[in-house]
Amino acid sequence: MSDIPKIPVADNTRVKKPDWLRVKLPIGEDYRHVRNLVDNYKLHTICESGNCPNMGECWGAGTATFMILGNICTRSCGFCAVATGKPLPVDWDEPQRVAEAIHLMKVKHAVITSVDRDELKDGGSIIWYNTIKAVRELNPETTLETLIPDFKGENENIQRIIDAAPEVVSHNVETVERLSRLVRIQAKYWRSMEVLRYLKDNGMRTKSGIMLGLGETKEEVIQTLTDLRDNGIDVVTLGQYLQPTPKHLPVKRFVHPDEFAEYREVGHKLGIEYVESGPLVRSSYRSERHLGKKKV
């Protein structure tokens, strides 16, 4: 019998969202401009697929996080709103479309992420490499953050990201070690740490994110920050988990902004260079701040 914990069935009595989690609806000409570009170029964004609460703010500022390799994931994480199933075949024209959209949007800093493609031998890393290169060729002044899957920890596939040399490589551990199998059943906490260490050892600026409100303790959050620090992390984001549908993991509690501020201070004391911590923080939120100092 498997000892993997099952996702609990959510009841109908949801905890009411506190005032600090209320966001404005997306409006404005800049938002509509980005909306039209995403639709016309048949692009996927994690902003939509992940039900991000900051979509209005980011799209209103003319930025978006592009999701490559389709919008169907081979994994079934308990927190994620992205659909799970059998993905469509790889679209080899996608890298050029993403590059052209970024060019038309005049984006100075772009974030690219993807679904997991565990059915592919390369895990989708070739499309990743081609996309970064296409964006670089058409947008030489644009800086890049890549929010990558773990590629099952296979260094050959991770190396393709390193060879493409984005300014920041992000891979989220998502939660504390104790809850990892519950929250992302096909991933492994320490495998993610090993991916981050491999990236750092090969010269990448690294970043990771944690969701709060899934039942973790303060001590576990601090231990996770310590584990990330020990594996050379440069940037950490901490935000409130929000249940996307009744079928997903329920919110155990809404973490107060003061507690998020505490974790920011803990991270800084541990020596992590940049800690973005707040209820509405998401891994790609205001990511242009995470570039660090430019090398001379």
Buried (B, 14 or more C-beta within 10 A) or exposed (E): EEEEEEBEEBEEEEEEEEEBBEEEEBEEEBBEBBBEBBEEBEBBBBBBBBBBBBBBBBBBBBBBBBBBBBBBBBBBBBBBBBEBEEBEEBEEEBBBBBBBBBEBBEBEBBBBBBBBBBEBEBBBBBBBBBBBBBBBEBBEEBBBBBBBBBBBBBEEBBBBBBEBEBBBBBBBBBBBBBBBBBBBBBBBBEBBBBBBBBBBEBEBBBBBBBBBBBBBEEEBBBBBBBBBBEBBBBBBBBBBBBBBEEEBBBBBBBBEBEBBEBBBEBBEEBEBBBBBBBBBBBBBBBBBEBBEEEEE
